[in-house]
């Protein structure tokens, strides 16, 4: 997934209504009318949100007779998870190195303190 695509996905998910739509589609496919029911907005406004999710590759629409159910494209989440995981692992490695440095500093301070106490006696 190109960085531009990833930016589109994160931008699409920045909106709470779109995140809620994704949450609802995770349970199962739904039509625009069904998706619009709980919101205090028009079906057209929900359609615009769906268009943003579609453009980001998160949602697809199929034709089922008279219905056009929306479907969550879970593969995009796998790609996002891999991208996030890569940076999470890098951050974790940095924290482990920092922990090691802090542990050495603490050991050095304790050694110095022990030496100072021994010299004072």
N, C-alpha and C positions, 0 to 999 in steps of 0.2 A: 504494500500500500504506500503510495507516494505521500510525502509530507503534506502536500496540498489536500489530498483526500482525507488524511488524518485531521487536518485543521478543520475541514468541513464537518467531519463527524463530531469533533469536540464542540464546534460552534453550534451545531444542531442540538446537541445535548445540553447546551448552556441554558436553554429555556425550560422552566419548570413544567409548562404544559406539554412540551414535546417529551420530556423525561417521563411524565405520567402516561402519555400515549404509549411510549415504548414499554413501560411497566405493564400496561394493560394488554399490549400485543404479545408480551412474553407468555401470557396465559393461553392465548389462542388468537386466531385470525378474527378480524371484525370489520364490518363495513363502516363507512364514514359516518353514517347516521348513528350507529351504535356508539362509535367513539365520541361523537359530539354530545351525546345525552347528558353526561354529568357536568358539562361546562356551561358557563353563562356566556356563550358566544354562538355565533351562527355556524351552520354546517360549512359555509364557505370559508370562515376563519379557520376551522379545523382542517379543511382541505389545504389551506395554505401551509399550516404546520406540517401536514403530511407531505406536501411537496418538498419542504426543506429536508425532512427525514428521508424522502426518496432520493433527492439530489445527493445526499450524503451517503447513500447506499445502505441505510439502516432499515428501510421499509420498501417493499415492493407491492404492487397491486396486480391482481389477476382478474380475469373475467370469468365469472361463474354464472352463466345464464344472464339474469338481470342484475345480479350483484357484482360488485367489484371489491372483494374483500382485500384488506390490507394484511400483509404478512411481514413479520419481523425477520430480518436477515441476520441470523445469529453469527454467521462467519465473520462479520465485521467486528463483533465484540471479541472474537478470538484474536484478531489482528491488533485491536486496541490493547488487549490484555498482554500480548507479547511485547508491544512497545513500552507499556507501563512497567512490565516486569524487568525489562532490560535496565531501565533507569533506577528501579527499586533496588536491584542487585548491586548496581554501581554505588548507590547511596549507602547501602548496607556495608559494602566493603570499606568505604571511607570511614564509616562509624566504627567498624572493627579496628581499623588502623588507629583512629583517634583514641579508642579505648586502650589499645596497647601502649600508646605514647603516654597517656595519663597514668596508666598503671606503673610504667617505668619511672615517671616523675614522682609518683607517690612513694615507690620503693626507695628512690634516691633520697627523698626528704626524710623517710624513716631511718635510713642508714646514717644520714648526716646527724639526725637528732640523737641516735644511739651513740655515735662517735662523740658528739658534744657532751652527752651526759657522762660517758666513760672518762673523758678528759677532765671533767669538772670534779670527779670523785677522787 
